[in-house]
């Protein structure tokens, strides 16, 4: 099996470099330059703005939700540390 792999690898030595057609790079560059700076369509601009607003709304919601949870957990920790009753009953039955 090792000889079979060596034979296949020896075939790679027969590969030779191919020359590119003349002026290939300049043709590619001309084609890219001919496209120019095409402004984005209104649909793409609107889609980008809506996606950015959606991401901003989600991030804002997550931040406010996590800060509310932290406040509640901090209050719970203080009450349990001071061994206070979390109940709002005025009289304990």
C-alpha positions in Angstrom: 0.0 0.0 0.0 2.9 2.4 0.8 4.3 1.8 -2.7 0.9 2.7 -4.3 0.9 6.0 -2.4 4.5 6.7 -3.5 3.6 6.0 -7.1 0.7 8.5 -6.9 3.0 11.1 -5.3 5.6 10.6 -8.0 3.0 11.6 -10.6 2.9 15.0 -9.0 6.5 15.6 -10.0 5.4 15.6 -13.7 3.2 18.7 -13.2 4.7 21.8 -14.8 3.8 25.4 -14.5 1.5 26.9 -17.2 2.0 30.4 -18.4 -1.0 32.7 -18.2 -2.2 34.4 -21.4 -0.6 37.8 -22.0 -2.4 40.8 -20.6 -4.7 38.6 -18.5 -4.2 40.8 -15.4 -5.0 44.0 -17.3 -8.1 42.5 -18.8 -9.4 41.5 -15.4 -8.6 44.9 -14.0 -10.4 46.7 -16.9 -13.5 44.5 -16.4 -13.5 45.4 -12.6 -13.0 49.1 -13.3 -15.7 49.1 -15.9 -18.2 48.1 -13.3 -17.4 51.2 -11.3 -19.0 52.3 -8.1 -22.7 51.4 -8.5 -24.8 52.8 -5.7 -26.9 50.4 -3.7 -30.5 50.2 -4.6 -33.2 51.6 -2.3 -34.4 48.1 -1.4 -30.9 47.2 -0.1 -30.6 50.4 1.8 -34.0 49.9 3.4 -33.2 46.3 4.3 -29.9 47.3 5.9 -31.6 50.0 8.0 -34.4 47.6 9.1 -31.8 44.9 10.0 -29.7 47.4 12.0 -32.8 48.7 13.9 -33.9 45.1 14.7 -30.4 44.3 16.0 -30.4 47.5 18.1 -33.9 46.7 19.5 -32.9 43.2 20.4 -29.7 44.3 22.1 -31.5 47.0 24.1 -34.1 44.6 25.2 -31.5 42.1 26.4 -29.6 44.7 28.3 -32.6 46.0 30.1 -33.9 42.5 30.9 -30.6 41.4 32.3 -30.3 44.6 34.5 -33.8 44.0 35.9 -32.8 40.5 36.7 -29.7 41.6 38.5 -31.6 44.1 40.6 -34.1 41.5 41.6 -31.4 39.0 42.5 -29.4 41.5 44.5 -32.5 42.4 46.5 -33.2 38.7 47.1 -29.6 38.2 48.3 -29.8 41.1 50.8 -33.1 39.8 52.2 -31.8 36.3 52.6 -28.5 37.5 54.1 -30.3 39.6 56.7 -32.7 36.8 57.3 -35.7 39.1 56.6 -39.1 37.9 55.6 -39.8 38.4 51.9 -43.5 38.4 52.7 -45.4 41.7 52.8 -47.8 40.4 55.5 -48.2 42.9 58.3 -49.1 40.3 60.9 -47.7 36.8 60.9 -50.3 34.2 61.7 
